[in-house]
Amino acid sequence: MFSRRELLKSIGALTAGVGVAAVSRSALAGIPEVVSQHSADTMAPLQPSSGRPYNPVVTLNGWTLPWRMNNGVKEFHLVAEPVVREIAPGMKAHLWGYNGQSPGPTIEVVEGDRVRIFVTNKLPEHTSIHWHGQRLPNGMDGVAGLNQPAIPVGKTYVYEFVARRPGTFMYHPHADEMVQMAMGMMGFWVTHPKEAHPHIEEVDRDFVFLLNAYDIEPGAYTPKIMTMLDFNLWTWNSRAFPGIDPLVVRKNDKVRIRIGNLTMTNHPIHIHGHEFAVTGTDGGPTPPGSRWPEVTTDIAVGQMRQIEFIADEVGDWAFHCHKSHHTMNAMGHDVPTMIGVDHRGMTKKIQTLVPDYMVMGERGMADMTEMTMPLPENTLPMMSGDGPFGSVEMGGMFSVVKVREDQAPNDYSDPGWFNHPEGTVAREWTGDIAQPKRSNEHGGQLMPLEQPQTKDLEVKVRKPQTHNGHN
């Protein structure tokens, strides 16, 4: 939290061309107070206390930024600053974000609102904010050097525009973008419709979260900013499983989930037990006639996808990215595959020098969930998360949609594990197993062998020695 003296001092940096002409110096003296949040829990929806009414969203492992009304203008205050974010219990990261967290708080407005956002820069370098997907004046688009001067260290700029169309958008820097986004600078923006919209239905639960990724070596705290694809932490709202909260709903709720992708690759997001329709993109709501049922939707870099479904099947349903490496933590990319390798003799020799030595992955990676090996400081197990039947063996971009018949409206508290009705859990079979019928013939009726094979054949491959005869 910054003092009023600090904020008033920073106002002197407000520059023509970034909305200053629309705000007098006397009005700016009443700059909104900074609201910060440091908890990684999912906060309850922020019910609008002023301005037009709307049905608020719930930010997974995040929160919505409060505002104030000033002569009909909805005012927010974002502070770009270094933050400490718990990725999951046992690991924290030194990131850059907004108002105490990465990602920053969700901004919620209503179509037609005039919005004024004060941005104070407490980073060690200049920054800006691009309002991804918004229709607004060119000078408010936030590309440093192109549309505006970059916001210097310690200064406050102001953006002002009208939220012209309903939809789901994102915000992130457009100054030293590679570094600042790799450090976690991003957030969600939701513009609710001002009246009934033919392509936007009312829902009972409305969740939002961002896909982001980091490359943080075990024992380190700060992400590598030069990584392009080999990330080792794939996260939802800068949280990795088992640190990602469940999405808790009531049976037969109509559920909307808005997912934005600000990583460096695409993510096929998959839900179990239900089918959904893609009802919105960055470009706005999709017409009902263009929708079809899906269980997986691919979200490309820089895209947003809004999915909706009726939660009519009770239980604990997995919800995750379907790239299997994206549901694991702190993965080493240069580990050899040891499946099927008999290394018992070599292991004994090495153990004479290193008594605690063991080879991992000889039967697959599931053994790692049973090991009690000490981890390096400030890192996470590659696979973790204890469920009611044992280890879930997941990490990264994985969570659970918990559907319950008795969940109260607007109650997002975790109801615990699902109580399965008797006879509805897969179990070991202890009865007799009939042997399959097998033919003794060399071929079936359609394709019998004319000359049945009587002995094994040895095939020798002769490789060409020259390129003679090749064009």
Protein Blocks (a to p, Z undefined) as FASTA:
>chain_A
ZZfklmmmmmmmpcghihpmmpcfklmmmgccddddfbfbdcdddddfedjdddddddeh
iaddddddeehiacdddddddddddfbghiacddddeehiacdddddddehiacdddddd
fbfbdcddddehiacdfklnopghjloccddehiacddddddfbgcdddddddehklmmm
mnopacddddddfbdcfkbccdfbdcddddddddddehiabdcfkbfklccbdceehiac
fkbccddddehiacddddddfbfbdcddddehiacddfbdfkbccdfklgccdfbdcdde
hiacddddddfbgcjdddddfbfklmcghiafkbccfehiacklmmmmmmmmmmmbcceh
klojklmmmpccdcdehiadfbgcidfkbcehiahjdddddddfklcehiabdebjaddd
ehiaccddfbdcddddddfbfbdfklccfbacfbdcdddddddfbfghiZZ
